[in-house]
Amino acid sequence: MNKGKIYIVGSGAIGKALAVFLKTENKDVTLIRGSIDDRPATEELITVTNQENQKFQQKITITTFSLLDAVNGVVLIAVKSFANTRIAGKLKDKKGDFSIVLLQNGLNIEQPFASFDKVFRCVLFSTSQMAGGNNVTFKTVTASPVGSITGKNGNPDELVTQINTPHFGFKSEPNILKYVWEKVIINCAFNSICPLLETDNGIFHRNTEAGNLANTVIGECVALAGTYGIELKQREIEEKLLLISQRADGQLISTYEDIRNKRRTEIESLNMEIARLAEEAGVQEFVTYTRLLGKMIQIKSNLNLAE
């Protein structure tokens, strides 16, 4: 693997937090704006505050794809998954030797990168939010697993060593697909039910009816996963959802924030991708609630975008 620079595509909260932690470890890191080109590179002072109230501050170079002649090293994708086709197109035009790591939620979001040799999925167990200006708050639960979906990329141990930091951790995971499905299933509940109820992530541990609806979604998705050879335990996922709900009490899920701010959501790679896979497998009846909740989010989002 080429041990060159680390590029983070996406200058949102996760991208900025990771950039600061990498720079703190003296890594050569650059932020790339995912949606803007032909803009001069800048150097910005970014401050990250973690859950122990420790502050980390670094000057980070922020550039655009149009200013890069070649890419060598690791490319971490931290934009919304619906931008992947556009990002893949920009990377195809670049010379160099690089690995791609998707720090995103959703099923089959790696498809736009199918022509690249070294593509890895990561399931984030860290969250970050903008706190005004270039100030970011950051929380982490445990190291985020990284692995290959197809297995053709080999062992990601060397890659993980390159991007791992003490405060934003990563670990190699040979069975990454299990983690991807579990995270998607949990997000199918949070990213549909919370915005529709217009409430925060803590609703599932505070309200029995909401919790039961989330468990229904989990049960549907676990059944569908089984038809694709992914064996998951429903009770374990229910317990994880409840724990996340307790720890994230008062926080808003990203889809709800996107709707409120008239931004496109990622529901197509969550509930609606689950619905598509069910139809493809001929088991549409498995995911009735998951599909309906996703469709309602699509309608709610489109109504807001049209205003």
N, C-alpha and C positions, 0 to 999 in steps of 0.2 A: 504493500500500500504506500502511496506517495505521502510522505510526512511533511506536506507543505502547509499552506494556510488553512484556517477554518473559516468558512463563509456561512453566515446565517441569513437565509432569505426570509425577510419579514422583520420590520422594526417595531413590532408591537411589544406587549409586556413580557411575553416569554422570550422573544428574541433579544430584547435589551437586557433582561436579567441574566440570560445565559452568556451573552457577550461580556458582561461585567465580570462574572465569575471566571470565565476563561482567561480574560485579560489579567485578572488578579493572580492567576497561576502562570503568568508570563507566556501565554499562548498567543500566536499570531492570528488575531481574529478581526474580521470585517463584517459589518452589517450591510446587507443589500436590500434596498427598497424593492418590494415585490411588485408594486403596481405603477411605479413611476420610472421613466427613463429620461435620458438627456437632461440631467440636472447635475450641477457640480458636486463633487464629493465634499463632505463636511466632516468636522471632528466635533463630537458633542460630549459634554460631561454628563454621565448618567449615574444616578444614585439608586442603589437597591437596598431595601430594608427587609431582613428576613424575619422569621417568626420569633427569634430570640432578641429581636430589636437591634441586631448588629447592622451597621451600615457599611456598604461597600461602594466605592466611587472610582470610576475609571473614565478616561477619555477614549471614546470609540469612534473609529472611522466608519462613516456611513456613505455608501456609494450606490451606483445603479449598474445594471447589467451592461448598458451601452458603454460604460467606461472600462470594462474588463475585456482584454484581448484574449486571455487564457485563464483557465481555472485549474489549479492544482492543489489537491488536499482533500478536505471533507466539506460537503455542502449539506447543511442542516436546513430543512424546509420547515419554517414556522409560520406560514401563512394559512389562510382558510383553504381547505382541500379543494374547493371549486376552482381555485386558481391553478391547480396542478398542470392542466393542459398547457396553459400559457407559460408557466415556469419551465416545463419540459422543453417547449419550443425554444425558449431563450438559451437553455443549457446546451441544446443540440448544436447551436452555432458556435460554441466555445471550444477551443483547442485545450488540450491538457489531459491530465490523469486525475480523476476524482471519484470519490464515493458519495452516494446520496443517502441521507437518513431522513425519513419522514417523521416529523414530530407532530403528527396530526391524528385526529379521530376519524373513524369511518372504515367501512368495508370496501375493498377493491380500489382504494384511492391511489394505489401504486400503479394502476394500469397505464396512465399517461407516460410512465417512465420505463415501459416494457422493453424499449430498445437499448437501454443502458445496462451495462454489465454488472455494476456494483450498486444495488439498491437495497436498503434495509428499512425495516419498520421499527419504530420506537413507540412504546405506550408510556405516556408521561404520568408520573405519580407526583407531579409538582404543579402548582398553580401560581399565577402572577397577575397582578392588576396594576394599571396605571394609576398613579396617585397625584396627578397634576404635573405638567411640564415633563421633565425627564426623570421624575421620581417614580420608582416602581416598588411595590410590595411583593414579597415572595414567600411562599410556603411550600414545604416538601414533606412527603410522608416517608418515602423510601427511594432507593435507587430505581431509576426507570429502565425497564428491560429493552434491549436492542437485539434484533435477530433478522434472519433472512426468511422471507415468505417462501421462496422457491427452493432454497438450499443451494442454488448454483453459485452464490457469492462466497461460500466458505465460512469459516469461523470469524465472527466479528470481534474477537478478543482484542486484536491490535487497534481496531477502530475505537472501541470503547476506551482503551487506555489513552487514546489521543484526546477524547472529548470529555472524559470524566473529571470532575472537580469535587473537592470536599463538601461544598455546599449545594451543588446541583449535580447529583450523582447519576451514573449510568452503569448498567451491568449487562453482560452477555447472556442471551436467553435462546437456547436451541428450539424451544417450542413457542415461538413468539405468537403464532396464530391463535393459541388458546387465550393469551392475554389480550390480543386485539379484539376477539369476539366478546370477552367478558367486559371490556371497557365500552365497546359499542352498545352492548345490551344495557348496561347501566346508564349510558348517555341517552338511549332511546326513551328511558323513563324520565330522567331529569330534563332533557332538552325538549320534551313535548308537554309533559304534565305541568311543570312549573310555569312556563310562559302562558299556557292556556288558563291556568288559575291566577296568573299575574302575581306570583308570590316567589319567595326565596327557596333555597335548597333545603332548608330545614323542615319543610312541610311534611316530609315522609315520616319523620319521627314524632311530629307533633299531632298529626291527623291520621286516624286509623283508616278512613276511607281512601285518602290519597295513597297511603302506604299499600293498601290492598290493590289499588289500581296499578301501582308500580310493580307489585309482585305478579299481577296478571300479565303485564308486558314481559317481565322476565321469563315467566313460564312459557309464553309463546315463542320467544326468541331462542330459548334453550332447546325447545322441541325442534325448531327449524335447524339449529346448529347440528343436532344429531343426524338430520338427513344428509348433511354435508360431511359427516364423519368427524365432527368436532364434539367430543363428549364433555359436557359441562355439568356441574352440580348446581341445581336451582337454589338450594338453601344457602350455599356458600355465596352466591351472587346477591341474594336477598340481604344477607348479613353485611356484605360489603356496601351495598347501597345505603343501608340504615346507618352504618358507621360514617360514611361520607356525609349523609344528611345531618348527623349530629355535629360533625366537625365543621360543616359549612353552613351552619345555622346563621341566617341573616345575609348570606352572600347570594347574589343573583347569578343564575346560569348564563353562559355566553349567548345562547339563542335568545333568551329574554332581553338581554342588553342589545343584541343586534336588532331585534324587532323594535324596541323603544327608540333606537337611534337610526331607524330606517335603513338598516344595512341588510344585505343578503345573508341568510342563515345557511348552516351546513346540514339541514335536515335531509337533503337528498342522499347524503352518504351515511345517514343513520336509519331512521324509520323507513324512508322510502327505498333505500337499498335493501333493507330486510324484506320489504314487501316485494321488490323485484325478484329477489332470490327465491322467495316462496312461490311466486308465479312460475319462475323458471323450473322449479322442482315439482310443480303441479300440486302444491299443498297450500294454496292461498288461504284455506280455512284455518291454518295454523296461526296466522298473525292478524286476526281481525281487528283487535284493539290497537295493536302497534301501527297498522296501516292507517286506521281512522285518525288516531292522534297525530300522526305525521302529516296527513292530508290537511287537517285543521290548522296545523302550524304553517303549512304552505299558503293556505288561504289568508290567514292572519298576517303573515309576512307580506304577501302580495298586496293586500289592502293598504298596509302601512307604506309600502314603496310607492304606491300609486297616488298617495296624498300629496 
